[in-house]
Amino acid sequence: MKSGEDASTALQINCRGRLLDLSSGPKIMGILNTTPDSFFDGGSLHKKSGGIDLDRALDHALEMIREGASIIDIGGESSRPGAEKISVREEIKRTIPLIELLQRKTDVLISIDTYKAGVAEKALQAGAHLINDISGFTFDAALPAVCRHYSAAVILMHTPVKPQSMLWSTDTGSDKGDILARVSCFLEQSIAVAEKNSIHDIIIDPGFGFGKSVEENFRLLDGLSSLKTLGRPILAGLSRKSFLGYAVTPEGEEMLPPSERLPATITADTIALINGANILRVHDVKEAAQSLRVLEAMKRF
């Protein structure tokens, strides 16, 4: 939070001249993956002959907007544990044509899910409004300068390790200390880097599922409101994550796949909203919007 700024002002994010007003209530970010290997919907927008099916991708984006998404988050590289790293050129090829098409067809806020300065710059030139960096400005030292140059808003996420080095584990404990303290310290440093680069429109993301044990993810969800002390809006990305699948799978059975984790996701999203989340990043916009409306109704009656 900038000096002299109140909590309401901190919830008003300037996205390259477009206002994302979170003071009026939480918003929904719809996930649009153009990757062939994402953990849930990887490859669903690819043609059988190869390449992105832009018409299908646009239709999916427009459907999410109709269902209640205020932001569409476009990603061209999978960040699932063990995912293969791709080149800047390939990531640009997967994302920029869709950004160009989407910004011509709708006025929705567009986010690019990337930690690479080269991809971010092309996305911003194509019309993106936010940079969603899973690394919290730790993977590419050139990214903050790009965000500053284009006056982009940023989403800074906590991750202790690159996706290529992450391994899924069903461990329920951790010997690394308090997860909330570690996430808070990391994000505080990320915010400092952003502010040093004159970037003040910042959203934070605790990074559910990224290098965290099952227990740590639930501790993080339970204590999400403690991150409010950082003075920034909070994004929660819980959609169909493995730790939810682990929690709802009957003992001794094979873990439920992402396709069967929607009820668990809705429950987790609702807890996140109760605990202070300002943005939900989801695959299933309609269901998330209904959860949000129920909570809003509870406040009215």
C-alpha positions as CSV (number, residue, x, y, z in Angstrom):
1,M,0.0,0.0,0.0
2,K,1.4,3.4,-1.0
3,S,2.0,6.0,1.7
4,G,-1.2,7.8,2.5
5,E,-3.3,5.2,0.7
6,D,-6.4,3.7,2.5
7,A,-7.6,0.2,2.1
8,S,-10.3,1.1,-0.4
9,T,-7.8,2.9,-2.7
10,A,-5.5,-0.1,-2.5
11,L,-8.3,-2.2,-3.9
12,Q,-8.5,-0.1,-7.0
13,I,-6.0,-1.4,-9.5
14,N,-5.0,0.7,-12.5
15,C,-4.5,-1.8,-15.4
16,R,-3.0,0.4,-18.1
17,G,-5.7,3.0,-17.8
18,R,-8.5,0.5,-17.0
19,L,-9.8,0.3,-13.5
20,L,-10.2,-3.0,-11.7
21,D,-12.3,-2.0,-8.7
22,L,-12.1,-4.7,-6.1
23,S,-13.5,-2.4,-3.4
24,S,-17.0,-3.2,-4.8
25,G,-16.5,-6.9,-4.1
26,P,-14.4,-9.9,-5.3
27,K,-13.9,-10.7,-9.0
28,I,-13.4,-13.8,-11.0
29,M,-10.5,-14.5,-13.4
30,G,-11.1,-17.2,-16.0
31,I,-8.2,-19.5,-17.0
32,L,-7.6,-19.8,-20.7
33,N,-4.7,-22.2,-21.3
34,T,-3.2,-22.5,-24.8
35,T,-0.8,-25.2,-23.7
36,P,-0.9,-28.9,-24.8
37,D,0.1,-30.2,-21.4
38,S,-1.7,-28.3,-18.6
39,F,-2.8,-30.5,-15.8
40,F,-6.6,-30.0,-16.3
41,D,-7.5,-28.8,-19.8
42,G,-4.2,-29.1,-21.6
43,G,-4.6,-29.5,-25.4
44,S,-8.3,-28.7,-25.4
45,L,-7.8,-25.6,-27.6
46,H,-5.4,-27.2,-30.0
47,K,-6.2,-28.3,-33.5
48,K,-5.6,-32.0,-34.4
49,S,-3.2,-30.8,-37.1
50,G,-1.3,-28.7,-34.5
51,G,-1.5,-25.1,-33.3
52,I,-4.1,-23.1,-31.4
53,D,-7.7,-23.2,-32.6
54,L,-8.3,-19.4,-32.2
55,D,-12.0,-19.6,-32.9
56,R,-12.5,-22.2,-30.3
57,A,-10.3,-20.3,-27.8
58,L,-12.3,-17.1,-28.5
59,D,-15.6,-18.8,-28.0
60,H,-14.4,-20.2,-24.6
61,A,-13.2,-16.8,-23.5
62,L,-16.5,-15.2,-24.5
63,E,-18.4,-17.9,-22.6
64,M,-16.4,-17.3,-19.4
65,I,-17.1,-13.5,-19.8
66,R,-20.8,-14.2,-20.1
67,E,-20.7,-16.4,-17.0
68,G,-19.1,-13.7,-14.9
69,A,-15.3,-13.4,-15.5
70,S,-13.9,-9.9,-15.2
71,I,-10.4,-11.0,-16.2
72,I,-9.2,-13.6,-18.8
73,D,-5.8,-15.1,-17.9
74,I,-4.1,-16.4,-21.0
75,G,-1.2,-18.8,-20.4
76,G,1.1,-20.5,-23.0
77,E,3.4,-22.5,-20.7
78,S,2.3,-25.1,-18.2
79,S,3.4,-24.5,-14.6
80,R,2.3,-28.0,-13.3
81,P,5.0,-29.9,-11.4
82,G,7.7,-31.2,-13.8
83,A,6.3,-29.2,-16.8
84,E,8.7,-28.8,-19.7
85,K,10.0,-25.3,-20.2
86,I,9.4,-23.8,-23.6
87,S,11.1,-21.0,-25.5
88,V,10.0,-17.4,-25.5
89,R,9.3,-17.7,-29.2
90,E,7.0,-20.7,-28.7
91,E,5.2,-19.0,-25.8
92,I,4.6,-15.9,-27.9
93,K,3.3,-18.1,-30.8
94,R,0.8,-19.7,-28.4
95,T,-0.5,-16.6,-26.8
96,I,-0.2,-13.3,-28.7
97,P,-2.6,-14.1,-31.6
98,L,-5.3,-14.9,-29.0
99,I,-4.6,-11.7,-27.0
100,E,-4.9,-9.6,-30.2
101,L,-8.1,-11.3,-31.2
102,L,-9.7,-11.1,-27.7
103,Q,-8.9,-7.4,-27.3
104,R,-10.6,-6.6,-30.6
105,K,-13.7,-8.6,-29.7
106,T,-14.3,-7.6,-26.1
107,D,-13.3,-5.0,-23.5
108,V,-12.5,-7.6,-20.8
109,L,-9.3,-7.2,-18.8
110,I,-6.6,-9.5,-20.2
111,S,-3.9,-11.0,-18.2
112,I,-0.8,-12.9,-19.5
113,D,0.4,-15.7,-17.3
114,T,4.2,-15.5,-17.8
115,Y,7.4,-14.8,-16.0
116,K,9.4,-14.1,-19.1
117,A,10.1,-10.4,-20.0
118,G,10.1,-11.1,-23.7
119,V,6.7,-12.7,-23.7
120,A,5.3,-10.0,-21.4
121,E,6.4,-7.2,-23.7
122,K,4.8,-8.8,-26.7
123,A,1.6,-9.4,-24.7
124,L,1.4,-5.8,-23.5
125,Q,2.0,-4.5,-27.1
126,A,-0.9,-6.8,-28.2
127,G,-3.2,-5.3,-25.6
128,A,-2.8,-7.2,-22.3
129,H,-3.5,-5.2,-19.1
130,L,-1.9,-7.3,-16.4
131,I,1.2,-9.5,-16.0
132,N,0.6,-12.6,-13.9
133,D,4.1,-13.7,-12.8
134,I,4.2,-17.0,-10.9
135,S,7.7,-16.2,-9.7
136,G,6.9,-12.9,-8.0
137,F,9.7,-11.2,-10.0
138,T,12.3,-13.8,-9.1
139,F,12.8,-15.8,-12.4
140,D,13.5,-13.0,-14.9
141,A,15.3,-9.8,-13.7
142,A,14.2,-7.9,-16.8
143,L,10.4,-8.3,-16.2
144,P,9.9,-5.4,-13.7
145,A,11.4,-2.9,-16.2
146,V,9.0,-4.2,-18.9
147,C,6.0,-3.8,-16.5
148,R,7.1,-0.3,-15.6
149,H,7.6,0.8,-19.2
150,Y,4.1,-0.3,-20.2
151,S,2.4,0.8,-16.9
152,A,1.1,-2.7,-16.4
153,A,-0.5,-4.0,-13.2
154,V,1.1,-7.1,-11.8
155,I,0.1,-10.3,-10.0
156,L,3.0,-11.5,-7.9
157,M,2.9,-15.1,-6.8
158,H,4.9,-17.1,-4.2
159,T,6.8,-20.1,-5.5
160,P,9.9,-21.5,-3.9
161,V,11.1,-23.4,-7.0
162,K,10.7,-23.5,-10.8
163,P,7.9,-25.8,-12.1
164,Q,10.5,-27.9,-13.8
165,S,11.9,-28.8,-10.4
166,M,8.6,-29.3,-8.5
167,L,7.5,-32.7,-7.6
168,W,4.0,-33.6,-6.4
169,S,4.0,-35.1,-2.9
170,T,1.3,-36.3,-0.6
171,D,3.3,-35.4,2.4
172,T,1.1,-33.8,5.0
173,G,3.8,-32.0,7.0
174,S,6.8,-29.8,6.6
175,D,10.0,-29.1,8.4
176,K,10.5,-25.7,6.7
177,G,8.8,-23.6,9.4
178,D,5.6,-21.6,9.2
179,I,4.2,-21.5,5.6
180,L,2.3,-18.2,6.2
181,A,5.5,-16.5,7.4
182,R,7.5,-17.8,4.5
183,V,4.9,-16.7,1.9
184,S,4.4,-13.3,3.6
185,C,8.2,-12.7,3.6
186,F,8.6,-13.7,0.0
187,L,5.7,-11.5,-1.2
188,E,6.9,-8.6,0.9
189,Q,10.2,-8.8,-1.0
190,S,8.4,-9.1,-4.3
191,I,6.3,-6.0,-3.5
192,A,9.5,-4.1,-2.7
193,V,11.0,-5.0,-6.0
194,A,7.9,-3.8,-7.8
195,E,7.8,-0.5,-5.9
196,K,11.5,0.0,-6.5
197,N,10.6,-0.1,-10.2
198,S,7.7,2.4,-9.7
199,I,5.1,-0.4,-10.0
200,H,2.3,0.2,-7.5
201,D,-0.7,-1.6,-8.9
202,I,0.0,-4.9,-7.3
203,I,-2.1,-8.1,-6.6
204,I,-0.6,-10.9,-4.5
205,D,-1.0,-14.6,-4.9
206,P,0.1,-17.1,-2.2
207,G,0.7,-19.8,-4.8
208,F,-1.5,-22.7,-3.7
209,G,0.1,-25.9,-4.9
210,F,3.4,-24.5,-5.8
211,G,6.2,-26.3,-3.8
212,K,3.9,-26.8,-0.8
213,S,2.8,-29.9,1.1
214,V,-0.8,-30.8,1.5
215,E,-0.8,-29.6,5.0
216,E,0.9,-26.3,4.1
217,N,-1.8,-25.6,1.4
218,F,-4.6,-26.1,3.9
219,R,-2.8,-23.9,6.5
220,L,-2.4,-21.3,3.9
221,L,-6.1,-21.4,3.0
222,D,-7.1,-21.2,6.7
223,G,-4.8,-18.3,7.4
224,L,-5.3,-16.4,4.1
225,S,-6.6,-13.3,5.8
226,S,-3.2,-12.8,7.5
227,L,-1.8,-11.8,4.2
228,K,-4.0,-8.7,4.3
229,T,-1.3,-7.1,6.4
230,L,0.7,-6.7,3.1
231,G,-1.9,-4.1,2.0
232,R,-2.6,-5.7,-1.4
233,P,-5.5,-7.5,-3.0
234,I,-5.3,-11.3,-2.8
235,L,-5.8,-13.7,-5.6
236,A,-6.5,-17.3,-4.8
237,G,-5.8,-19.9,-7.5
238,L,-7.2,-23.2,-6.1
239,S,-9.0,-24.5,-9.1
240,R,-8.8,-28.4,-9.2
241,K,-5.4,-28.4,-7.5
242,S,-3.9,-31.8,-6.4
243,F,-4.0,-31.1,-2.7
244,L,-7.8,-30.8,-3.0
245,G,-7.9,-34.1,-4.9
246,Y,-5.8,-35.7,-2.2
247,A,-8.2,-34.5,0.6
248,V,-11.4,-35.8,-1.0
249,T,-10.1,-39.2,-2.3
250,P,-11.2,-42.1,-0.1
251,E,-8.3,-43.8,1.7
252,G,-6.6,-46.5,-0.3
253,E,-8.0,-45.4,-3.7
254,E,-6.2,-43.7,-6.6
255,M,-6.4,-39.9,-6.3
256,L,-9.3,-38.4,-8.0
257,P,-8.3,-36.7,-11.3
258,P,-8.7,-33.0,-11.9
259,S,-12.0,-33.6,-13.9
260,E,-13.6,-34.9,-10.6
261,R,-12.4,-32.1,-8.3
262,L,-15.0,-29.4,-9.0
263,P,-17.0,-29.8,-5.7
264,A,-13.7,-29.6,-3.7
265,T,-12.7,-26.5,-5.7
266,I,-16.0,-24.7,-5.0
267,T,-15.7,-25.5,-1.3
268,A,-12.1,-24.2,-1.3
269,D,-13.0,-21.1,-3.3
270,T,-15.8,-20.3,-0.8
271,I,-13.4,-20.6,2.1
272,A,-10.9,-18.3,0.3
273,L,-13.6,-15.7,-0.2
274,I,-14.6,-15.9,3.4
275,N,-11.0,-15.5,4.4
276,G,-10.4,-12.4,2.3
277,A,-9.7,-13.4,-1.3
278,N,-10.4,-10.5,-3.7
279,I,-10.0,-12.6,-6.9
280,L,-10.7,-16.2,-7.7
281,R,-8.6,-17.7,-10.6
282,V,-10.8,-20.6,-11.9
283,H,-11.4,-23.0,-14.7
284,D,-15.2,-23.1,-13.9
285,V,-16.5,-19.5,-14.0
286,K,-20.2,-20.2,-13.7
287,E,-19.8,-22.3,-10.6
288,A,-17.4,-19.8,-8.9
289,A,-19.8,-16.9,-9.8
290,Q,-22.7,-18.7,-8.0
291,S,-20.6,-19.2,-4.9
292,L,-19.7,-15.5,-4.9
293,R,-23.4,-14.5,-5.3
294,V,-24.4,-16.7,-2.4
295,L,-21.8,-15.0,-0.2
296,E,-23.0,-11.6,-1.4
297,A,-26.6,-12.5,-0.6
298,M,-25.6,-13.5,2.9
299,K,-24.3,-10.0,3.5
300,R,-27.5,-8.4,2.3
301,F,-29.9,-10.5,4.5
